[in-house]
Amino acid sequence: MVAKITIPKSIEAVLNYNEKKVQKGNAVCLHAANYLNEAKDMNFYQKLNGFEQLNSLNDRATTKTLHVSLNFDPSEKITDDKLLKIGELYMNNIGFGEQPFIIYKHEDAGHPHIHIVSTTIKADGSRINTHNIGRNQSEKARKEIEQLYGLVKAERQQQLMKPGIKPVDIEKAIYGKSETKRSISSVVGAVFSQYMFTSLAEFNAALKQFNVVADRGKEEGRIYKNRGLVYRMLNSDGNKVGVPIKASSLGCKPILNNLEKKFTINEPSKESLKQRTKNAIDDCLQTSKGDMKNLMAALSQKQIYTVLRQNTEGRLYGITFVDNQNKVVFNGSDLGKGYSATALQSRLATVDEKSQIQDETTSTSSAGAIQKQRGEVRHHEKTITPVIKNESLLDILFSAKEQFDYTPAGLLKKKRKKKKNRDF
């Protein structure tokens, strides 16, 4: 959650800004705190009057308005009730809990966010000190709310604004050592510093999407036994190509010892970022009919890269998710029992089975509707037949209303043409 505080000169201008958003359908007024009436029962001037009554108690203060915006990550689905609770808790924690304030939810941006308008003048005429409020009270309140509600942290949101990592271009990085090293160093340095991972497998999952892999070699080999590590480029088939580059020769020193230190540091920080990945998987499961490839494709639309771990026989035994939005890597089973490779395959099969049942139900319903319609037609025909038998030809010709009731329009037109026949 990113909190931004401004101290405008005019309370009327700020209130007008938010109210115009509401009028245009781009915002909703969620709540008016410490007012006698509910927000929905007040017009613009009644809301403004609540602030101006307090502002009139202090003639010395030059700035009396507080305008806050609380911005959330685009991946977070936050209900109005939750937004309201977050807004009230934030205002209370920065020392404005007793002040009148109005909360607006804006809907004209690609991420959830609320605006809060208040006054710095208290009921006794004194002014609430706002010096360094953003750095002190606001930062403390933000961190507490992020922890309490499991929100994406402000530091992570700001990091998302940085330029993305470019995958190694195999064709350009010709297998000469200097060009290979330059390409690999760029990717490894970015992933090493920006992503959260807690194992070499997770680190490699993040690297693989950029055509790089950290390789310890064979267990019986010299590199592995000496706890060495080299970095290799991967081609489009996932095969290692090019000259191996020693980890110790790269600028960020991504050797095994330093990676293991990272694993320990990253472990507690990952916990609060799990929910976004779990929500994305749950959403994508609804549209991925029994196919892991469909699930992976759907997740990629949510900036989640998926790595499958299979044995030599092609059997899936593990799955890893790289959330490129939050820059964090999770092994499926670490997210919970329902997110392991086996559990996901079972959930995909269940979704597919439900889809088939729904299709069959729809098909059966359609067939039943057709059968019912045919039955009604037969019953209709039986009802009409005796009537026609008991009527004379003259009665039939002059009973136009009954004919229109039971005869399709196309047939009626043909009969009208027969009436104009000159043979009569």
C-alpha angles and dihedrals in degrees: 000000000000117000121200123187127194130177105212121190096229125055089189093057093050094046091047091051092056096040092053088054088055092049091052091050093247096112143029127216103229103179147349109213123207093007123126091234135045117260092247090056096054132076126214095274094049090053091046092048091058090061098038093054089062094039090056089062092070121050096169100061113092096192118044105155131092119195118183132181121194112198125196134197115273090238093061118097105204123179122223090249091054092046089052093051091048091050094049093046092049093051091047092050094051091051101261099103093112095045124094108257136166124215121210126187110213119208102182099092137066093252135053113261142156133208122213124198122196145146128248093213115099128211091263092055096253121128125239109238109243097178108134090351090141094054097040119025096021095050092050092047092047094053092047092051093046090053095044096049099030093241126169106269121247092239090058093047092052091048089058089067091066118101114273125253115263117224118239111271102225094196094052094041094069112194094269114122099237097050092043092050092050092051095045094044092057094053098040093047093052096046093043093054102034108035130073115224134154104199140033089251091056091046089052092048089060092044096049094066086062094048096256133112135187108229128197092182126225118335092240092047129103095244093054095045091051092049090246127157134200132185123227137185120243126216125217090277092054094252122141113252138170133027116328113240121212114240091225091060094060120094098239091049096230093184121151095261092054092045091053090053088053091051091059095044094047097049099084094038094059096060097078091050097057097088096066092055093045092050091050092051092048091050094048093048089065091063102032106090107210094306126113091201090057090049091051091049092050092049091051087061086060091050094257117134116204127209119194121205114210134173125234090274091056095251114148112236103158144021134197129195124208111198102203092185095059091025094230133128126218133186106225096240091051089065091058142285093291094058104056118111092257094046093048092051088052092048091048090052090050092051090049092049092051089049091052092048090049091050091049091047091050091048092048091048091051092049090048091050091051091048091049091050091051090050091052090050091051091048089048092051091050090051093051099044099070091046091057093048093055095049128083122236089252092054091051093050093052097041095085094153094060092046092053090050095058107023125080115245092244092059093046091059091055092052091051089056090053090056090061092055110129092216090083 
